[in-house]
């Protein structure tokens, strides 16, 4: 039992550090290529914080661990809302009711709701297939195009790019891949040792672990009074998880949906985004407390039911 736990922790450490290094290298590449900061934010940062989910989910599906892979997609989105946004709304309710990013925040929230609805509609058929993948990726590209067009123009960053960005990016991606393999191996062994469903492990331990980059990024941004990053990072990650990761993995194969009931939980937490759009911090704080409490109850019930 000790060895699987060690593998899980080491794998998680590789995942988080590797994603951080990969993002730094990718930012350096983008700056050297003259890419605008808004484009970097919508692509490099969103990709970087969702990189653990992408690699873990892809390897899980390739190994036939459907429960862990599918659970990680759904569980990461639930964790992003219930844990990350719940904490931010409870302790820093002002980050989502400031006027500056409000229009973009409302639009991005609408896109998260739409992406979740599309994902659930296709998943309710009992499996995600090639048609699902084509639709998901098509919508994802349309959303990216919409975000780029609505992003305000800005000058390139004044700071120097990271040295050897290509090497950093490659090293970070390698660490993420190694970490994903170790984390998955440990997670599967833990599930077998305690006779826990792989879906439950994917929805809880793996999902929370791969959502840590979003948690760290958003909490720091909230403390620095940067609402666009704090909220946008989580919302963008949710779109990325459902449409890009779900689309890529279902493009060439059929992925059975292990439990349709979990889709109802995903829809409830996603609808919880709506009260966070209030302009009153008191309402946002109450909503954040309710969402966070709901997430704690959800995790407890996962292991009890």
Buried (B, 14 or more C-beta within 10 A) or exposed (E): EEEBEEBBBBBBBBBBBBBBBBBBBBBBBBBEEEBBBBBBBBBBBBBBBBBBBBBBBBBBBEBEBBBBBBBBBBBBBBBBBBBBBBBBBBBBBBBBBBEEBBEBBEEBBBBBBEBBEBBBEBBEEEEBBEEBBEBBBEBBEEBBEEBEEEBEEEEEEEEEBBEEBEEBBBBBBBBBBBBBBBBBBBBBBBBEEEEBBBBBBBBBBBBBBBBBBBBBBBBEBBEEEBBBBBBBBBBBBBBBBBBBBBBBBBBEEEBEBBBEEBBEBBBBBBEBBEBBBBEEBEBBBBBBBBBBEBBEEBBEEBEEE
